[in-house]
Amino acid sequence: MLRYIYGSDLARFPRLEESMFLDRADQFKHRLGWEVTLDTNGWERDEYDDLNPLYVIWENPDGTHGGSMRFLPTVGRTMVNDHFGDLTGGSPICDPSIWECTRFCLSPKAEGRIAAALMLGGGELMRHFQLAQFAGVFDARMVRIYRMIGSSPVVLGESGTGRGKISLGLWSYSPQAHLRVAQSAGVSLALSEKWFQRSFGAAELLLSA
């Protein structure tokens, strides 16, 4: 199932927290060879994890991490503005209706539908938090995955060529796209709503409006 957890609450889910950061280390450091730093626990964490982001996490039945994404409002510090200014054309993305999505990670044992489930979670954030879009930097391998899920972004900028190309995209919400992604994930819209309400509830949604 999907969980929506702020960084300040991650410690309440120690098994989920540990397996998420270990899976991030496996994916970004060992499999993709990115220049990321691991801590003494072998976790892949960076400075943006210290900014109390909101994580969308697929939790396996045994309480471990199946996949995750990290969201931060663009009115504060974000990876895209700090490190990918060439993709924004030199104009930072700073808008309360746009959040940044980073660290799209899948467990090595993740089912194919989990990637779509995470995108479904992103749609729920846009729908409930009244966001216009979320922004993300992605590499060439993700283009096919987004197309298969039915949620391809509008590309704002690109750098590099071939398998080394990276792009900055903007995803927008529409009921039609939300339904397509739910179908790709094999999750009903009613169940997706139930998961969201389980994490937030009506009171917190009113405070965020």
N, C-alpha and C positions, 0 to 999 in steps of 0.2 A: 504494500500500500504506500501512498504518498504521505509524507510528513512535511510540514512547514515549520522550521525551527530557527529562531534567531540565535546568533552566536553565543549570546549570554545564557542561553538555555541548553546548549549542547551537552553540558556536563550532566544533565538529568538523564541522558541517554548514552552512557559510557560505551556500551558495545557498538552502538551505531556511530558514535564519534570516532572511536579508535579505528574501526574498519573503513570509514570514509577517508580519513587522512592517510591510512596505509594504502588504500586503493589509489588515491591520488598520487602517492609516491611511485607506486607500480606503473601507473599509466604515464605520468608526465616525465618522471626521471628515468625509469628503466626501459619502458617500451618506446617512448617518443624521443628520449634523449634531450629533453629541454634542460636549460641551465637553471634548475630550481634547487633550493636548499632543503635538506632534510634535517629535522631536529634530532635530539638524542633518542627519541622514541622511534625514529625512522618515519615520522609523519612528514608529509609535505604540507606546510603551512607558510603563508606569507603575510606581509604587513596588512593586507586587506582583510584577512581573517580576524584582525584585531579591531576592526571598525564596526563590529556587531552587525555583520551582514545577515540577510535572511537566506537560509538554505532550503531548497526544495530537494527532498531526499526520498528515494525509493527504499523502503525498508523491507527486507526479506522476512519470511515467516519466522526465522530464527533470531531476528533482531539485528542482523548485520546489514551493511550497506550494499545496495544493488546498483545505485547510480545517484548522481547529485548534480546540482547547479547552485551557483552562488549569486545573489542579487544585492546590489547597492544602489541607492538613489544617486543620480548624476549631479545633484546639487552639492554633494560632498566629494571627497577624494575618490577617484576611480582609476582603474588600470588603463582604460582607453585614453583618458585625458593625460595621465602621467607618462605613458610609455608608447602610445600609438598616435601621436599628434600628426604624423605624416598621413594617416588614413582619414583623419577628420578635416584635412585641408587647412590645418592650423587654427581652426575654430573649435574650441572645446564644446563638448556636448554638456550643457548645464540647463536642465529643465526638470521641474518637479514631476512632470508627467512621463518622464523617460527614466527607466532604471537600467543599469548595466548588468549583464549576465556574463559570468566568467566561470572557469573551472568546470566545464561540462565533462563529467567523469563517469565511466561505467566500470563496474566490477568485471574482472576477467571472466567471471562465470555468469554474467548478466544475460538474460533472455533478450532477444532482439526487440521486443515490444517495450522494454524499459526506457529506451531512448525516447520513444514517442510519449510514454507516460510522463517523463520529465518535461517535455514540451507542453503537454497538457497542463501540468502544474504552472508553467509560465503563463499560459493563457488564463488560468484561474486568478493569478496575481493581477494581471491586467484588468480582468473583469471586475473583481471585487475591490481592488484598490484604485479603480478608475484611472489606470495608466493608459496613455496613448500608445506607447511603444516600449520595447526593451531593445537595447543595443548590445552587440557582442562581436568580438573578433574571433574568427574561425579560420582553420586551415583547409586546404583543398580536399582532404578526405571527407570533410563534413558535408560538402555540397550534395553528394549523392544521398547521404543519410537524411538531410533535411527534405530533399525532393521526395524520397520514399515515404517519409512521415506525412507529407502534405503541408509543410510549413516552411517554405523558403523565404528568406528575407529580401528586402530591397538593399542592394549593395551600394554603400556610400563611397568606398575607396578600396583600392587593392595595392598590394606590393609584392614583388617577386613573380616568378613564373613556375609553371609545372606543379610538381608536388610540394614545392617550397612556397607557393603563393599563399599569402594570408589576406583576408578581407574583413572589412567592417560592415556589418549588416544591421538593419533595423527590422524588427518584427512588429507587426500591428495586429490588433485583435479584431476578429469578426466572428459572428456566430457560425458562419459556414466553415471557416478554417478551424474553429474550435471543435466542431463536430467531426471534421475529417481527421484531426489529430486523435480524438477520442476513439474513433473507429480503428485507427492504426494501432493504438495502444490496447485495444480490446477491453476498454473500460467504458461503462455507461456514464452519461453526463450526470445522472443521479448519484452514482457512486463517487464520482469525482467531487461533486458538491459536498457529499457527506464527509469525505476525507478533509476537505478544506475547513468545513465547519468544526470538525473535531479538533483541528489545530488552533483555530482562532475563536470561533463562537461569535455571536451577534455583538456582544459588548465591545470586544476589541475592534471589530470592523467599524463600529460607530466612532470610536476614538480615532481611527485612521482616516476617516472620511474628511 
